[in-house]
Amino acid sequence: MQQLKVVAQSITDDLNSEESILIEMMEKGTDWLFKLVLFLGVPIFAYVSYQFLQL
C-alpha cells in the first residue's frame, strides 16, 4: 500500500512540474492518433464522396 502511495505521489509531482514527462507522452500519443485519423480518414472520405457523386 505504501508503494502505491509513493507511485501516486511521483505521478502527482510530475504532473505539477513545468516539464512533465507524462504530459509530453500524452501529447505525442494524441499527435500520432490525429495523424492516423487523417491518414486513414482522407481516403475513406474521398471514396464516400466519389460514391455519392455517382448517384
C-alpha positions as CSV (number, residue, x, y, z in Angstrom):
1,M,0.0,0.0,0.0
2,Q,2.9,2.3,0.8
3,Q,4.4,1.7,-2.7
4,L,1.1,2.7,-4.3
5,K,1.2,6.0,-2.3
6,V,4.8,6.6,-3.5
7,V,3.8,6.0,-7.1
8,A,0.8,8.2,-6.9
9,Q,2.9,11.0,-5.3
10,S,5.5,10.7,-8.0
11,I,2.8,11.0,-10.7
12,T,1.3,14.0,-9.0
13,D,4.7,15.7,-8.7
14,D,5.4,15.0,-12.3
15,L,2.0,16.4,-13.5
16,N,2.5,19.5,-11.4
17,S,6.0,20.2,-12.7
18,E,6.7,22.6,-15.6
19,E,8.3,19.9,-17.9
20,S,6.1,16.9,-17.2
21,I,7.1,13.6,-18.8
22,L,3.6,12.2,-18.7
23,I,2.0,15.3,-20.4
24,E,4.7,15.1,-23.2
25,M,3.9,11.4,-23.7
26,M,0.2,12.1,-23.9
27,E,0.9,14.9,-26.4
28,K,2.9,12.6,-28.6
29,G,0.2,10.0,-28.4
30,T,-2.6,12.4,-29.4
31,D,-0.4,13.8,-32.2
32,W,0.1,10.2,-33.5
33,L,-3.6,9.4,-33.3
34,F,-4.5,12.6,-35.1
35,K,-2.1,11.8,-37.9
36,L,-3.5,8.2,-38.1
37,V,-7.1,9.5,-38.3
38,L,-6.1,11.9,-41.1
39,F,-4.1,9.2,-42.9
40,L,-7.0,6.7,-42.8
41,G,-9.9,9.2,-43.0
42,V,-9.0,11.1,-46.1
43,P,-9.1,8.1,-48.5
44,I,-12.4,6.9,-46.9
45,F,-13.8,10.4,-47.3
46,A,-12.7,10.6,-50.9
47,Y,-14.3,7.2,-51.6
48,V,-17.6,8.1,-50.0
49,S,-17.6,11.4,-51.9
50,Y,-17.0,9.6,-55.1
51,Q,-19.7,7.1,-54.5
52,F,-22.2,9.9,-53.5
53,L,-21.4,11.8,-56.7
54,Q,-22.2,8.7,-58.8
55,L,-25.8,8.6,-57.6
